[in-house]
Amino acid sequence: MSDAPSQVTAPPAAHAPATSEFDRDTAVRTREPGVHEARLSPGWAIGKALNGGYLLAVLGRALRQALPHPDPFTITAHYLTATVAGPATIRTDTARSGRTVSTASAGLFQTDERGNEVERIRVLATYGDLDALSGEIRTSATPPAMPPREQCFRATDHPGGAAAVPEMGHRLDLRLDPETCGWALGAPSMRGRMRAWLQLADGRDADPLSLLMAVDALPPTGFDLGLTGWVPTVELTVHVRARPAPGPLRVAITTRNLATGFLEEDAEVWDSADRLVAQSRQLARA
Amino acid sequence: MSDAPSQVTAPPAAHAPATSEFDRDTAVRTREPGVHEARLSPGWAIGKALNGGYLLAVLGRALRQALPHPDPFTITAHYLTATVAGPATIRTDTARSGRTVSTASAGLFQTDERGNEVERIRVLATYGDLDALSGEIRTSATPPAMPPREQCFRATDHPGGAAAVPEMGHRLDLRLDPETCGWALGAPSMRGRMRAWLQLADGRDADPLSLLMAVDALPPTGFDLGLTGWVPTVELTVHVRARPAPGPLRVAITTRNLATGFLEEDAEVWDSADRLVAQSRQLARA
């Protein structure tokens, strides 16, 4: 291996586009310490609202710029008001900057039609360096039993066709396990499960920031429980446990307790090396 | 029922002491809007450190005073530096105050030996009113299979006797499921489980604030995986799903993924009416 520049410009690797949709749409510019500007893309909308996982990834990128550590070990977002496409300001506030981890809050703000700044999302996160971790793995977790990718359903397989696919669906190569998409044909399993193979549509491989989006990218488990309509997230916490290997992810989501108008969604994300790379839980309104 | 004062002073109910240890030790005085004073009690120490669940309950009480809603629906704490017994200041910062829920951050600060104010814990929470919720329950969660309370082990049954019980153990009536306390005899099950019956030692019944303590009151699941020593919490998130019925709680904690020096602990708390009243997850350092 040489550090000398190559005479031949290598073509971009198949799984690493020069500028991915995800990287472009989560870009953040630091205006001054603690103040970051983003331009939220309509490409990540589901109906009128921007996806909460996409927004968490934008906040996650601002926190990465504000903190000395690169990777979100644990990040929690509380969704306050509906975020819309367009400009947003993210203010970060560091609580502690330690040797191995650092912790900060952040708020995402937009200007409403009357010119007032409104907080949309508040976040609290601890960052570290996944590459600095080592040591044994003693896990009893096993990857979800799922059919191969080719036997799973794309969003465009929906009886309504491509027109029925939310805008965000075009950013993703999402293949739903047939066992968990009976709801699309009016026959939910009533078990509160959702499983899918997931990649970014443009082939960009997953990384810790895109995992923040991946945990919230599937249709709500509520659909599998016979609920219809929007299931707004109140709070979402993601633990990133390892840097994902290249290749498609498997995402498995479970809801056990739908009660008094709220439900939890527990997501696990597995990489192509059969490693549990992220765990998340959200509290949503039924 | 009459509002007129009774001529006979009723004795305090068996399960509602006039002033419980928990209420006294989590008391918070609001000095000015957004600034609250607490005096942290050494009675909730495990070794030298104060228990993270106890501290979350203190923060939870400050947030209750700061917000228009009484109950923590979802609350996340990041533990920055070790909190010690003695005075503490809690600063709350409301993000949004809505009709049905309100959201705020809070920080717990102490003055170190050099006179500097140090942040110990940062919190983000959404509050609501559990009594205002109604509607159906569609749950597939079932209470943990556990022997009756009388067949479970008290901390004082430990071979080391009462001297081996951490200070916090004296605030609790904690009865460990024999299946999950082999570690105390040098024979951990290696399954990453911990289950117990739990009440406050003075008979005060559980409420949403004491649930914040209950999720972190059992010995770490790491003990059941053969780990020894302290397992410091990086982050703890609690969802309070219902107001607990009077009587002892059952707490069941599971760890599935111990990897690269971190593990998650998932806790469920069940009340005497067989209702799942709280779910929590923490990320801890092995």
Contacts between the chains, C-beta under 8 A, distances in Angstrom:
chain1	res1	chain2	res2	distance
A	73	B	234	6.9
A	73	B	262	7.5
A	73	B	283	6.9
A	74	B	78	7.5
A	74	B	234	6.2
A	74	B	235	4.3
A	74	B	283	4.9
A	76	B	76	4.2
A	76	B	124	5.9
A	76	B	235	7.5
A	76	B	237	6.3
A	78	B	74	7.5
A	78	B	95	7.1
A	78	B	103	4.9
A	78	B	124	5.9
A	78	B	125	7.9
A	78	B	126	5.4
A	80	B	95	5.8
A	80	B	96	4.3
A	80	B	103	5.8
A	81	B	96	7.0
A	95	B	78	7.1
A	95	B	80	5.8
A	95	B	107	6.9
A	95	B	119	5.4
A	95	B	122	4.6
A	96	B	80	4.3
A	96	B	81	7.0
A	96	B	119	6.4
A	101	B	234	7.1
A	103	B	78	4.9
A	103	B	80	5.8
A	103	B	122	6.3
A	105	B	105	5.7
A	105	B	122	6.5
A	105	B	124	7.1
A	107	B	95	6.9
A	119	B	95	5.4
A	119	B	96	6.4
A	122	B	95	4.6
A	122	B	103	6.3
A	122	B	105	6.5
A	122	B	124	6.1
A	123	B	124	7.5
A	124	B	76	5.9
A	124	B	78	5.9
A	124	B	105	7.0
A	124	B	122	6.1
A	124	B	123	7.5
A	124	B	124	4.2
A	125	B	78	7.9
A	126	B	78	5.4
A	126	B	234	5.8
A	126	B	235	6.1
A	130	B	260	7.9
A	133	B	260	3.8
A	133	B	261	5.6
A	133	B	262	7.5
A	134	B	260	6.3
A	134	B	261	7.5
A	135	B	259	7.8
A	135	B	260	5.3
A	135	B	261	4.9
A	135	B	286	7.7
A	136	B	258	7.8
A	136	B	259	7.8
A	137	B	257	8.0
A	137	B	258	7.1
A	137	B	259	4.3
A	137	B	260	7.0
A	138	B	225	6.2
A	138	B	258	4.4
A	138	B	259	7.5
A	139	B	256	6.3
A	139	B	257	4.6
A	139	B	258	6.5
A	139	B	259	6.0
A	140	B	191	7.1
A	140	B	192	6.4
A	140	B	256	5.2
A	140	B	257	7.8
A	141	B	256	4.2
A	141	B	257	5.0
A	191	B	140	7.1
A	192	B	140	6.4
A	225	B	138	6.2
A	234	B	73	6.9
A	234	B	74	6.2
A	234	B	101	7.1
A	234	B	126	5.8
A	235	B	74	4.3
A	235	B	76	7.5
A	235	B	126	6.1
A	235	B	237	7.7
A	235	B	239	7.9
A	237	B	76	6.3
A	237	B	235	7.7
A	237	B	237	4.9
A	237	B	281	7.1
A	239	B	235	7.9
A	239	B	264	6.3
A	239	B	281	7.8
A	239	B	283	5.3
A	241	B	257	6.5
A	241	B	259	5.9
A	241	B	260	7.4
A	241	B	262	6.9
A	242	B	259	6.8
A	242	B	260	6.7
A	256	B	139	6.3
A	256	B	140	5.2
A	256	B	141	4.2
A	256	B	276	8.0
A	257	B	137	8.0
A	257	B	139	4.5
A	257	B	140	7.8
A	257	B	141	5.0
A	257	B	241	6.5
A	257	B	276	5.3
A	257	B	279	7.1
A	258	B	136	7.8
A	258	B	137	7.1
A	258	B	138	4.3
A	258	B	139	6.4
A	259	B	135	7.9
A	259	B	136	7.8
A	259	B	137	4.3
A	259	B	138	7.5
A	259	B	139	6.0
A	259	B	241	5.9
A	259	B	242	6.8
A	259	B	276	7.4
A	260	B	130	7.9
A	260	B	133	3.8
A	260	B	134	6.3
A	260	B	135	5.3
A	260	B	137	7.0
A	260	B	241	7.4
A	260	B	242	6.7
A	261	B	133	5.6
A	261	B	134	7.6
A	261	B	135	4.9
A	262	B	73	7.4
A	262	B	133	7.6
A	262	B	241	6.9
A	264	B	239	6.3
A	264	B	279	6.0
A	276	B	256	8.0
A	276	B	257	5.3
A	276	B	259	7.4
A	279	B	257	7.1
A	279	B	264	6.0
A	279	B	281	7.6
A	281	B	237	7.1
A	281	B	239	7.8
A	281	B	279	7.6
A	281	B	281	5.7
A	283	B	73	6.8
A	283	B	74	4.9
A	283	B	239	5.3
A	286	B	135	7.8
